[in-house]
Amino acid sequence: MMARANPTLAMRPFLAADTPLLAEIFRASIAELGAEDYSDAQLDAWASAADDEAEFGGRLGGQITLIATLDGSAIGFASLKGADVIDMLYVHPAAAGQGAASMLLDALEKLAGARGATKINAEASDSAQDFFQKRGYVPMQRNTVLRGEEWLANTSMQKPLGGRQDAR
């Protein structure tokens, strides 16, 4: 392998031992990347999903979960629930904008297609909606979800898989 000046993005499957680190990425991503769109109380309620690490790890382990690495260090993760639902997609804020989220999303879309899905769905936070739209996801409906004592808005988005897609 040739040496590279640029950091190398790669992907690997989730291991149970990754859970504490992924919980940290999850919390950091919500705290920083969601701050413009949600109140502190909403962010705390959302991030509390990782408070029970065993439960959080179980959720990741029960789905197809991929980890994005930069020079070998985990910087983000994404999970596919069933054949066609992006359940989680989080990248550490320090590594945002380097292509990890796109790489993870592309991989999960390919896996969904291989599982026979004709479309893929995501519940996108207000912070992530532009990211999904740029990748061909169409907003379907606005939702309000209860996290702890807090109501958070998000948007159900969908993208057709396979066949012809409009090039943008």
Secondary structure, 3 states (H helix, E strand, C coil): CCCCCCCCEEEEECCHHHHHHHHHHHHHHHHHHCCCCCCHHHHHHHHHHHCCHHHHHHHHHCCEEEEEEECCEEEEEEEEECCCEEEEEEECHHHCCCCHHHHHHHHHHHHHHHCCCCEEEEEEECCCHHHHHHCCCEEEEEEEEEECCEEEEEEEEEEECCCCCCCC
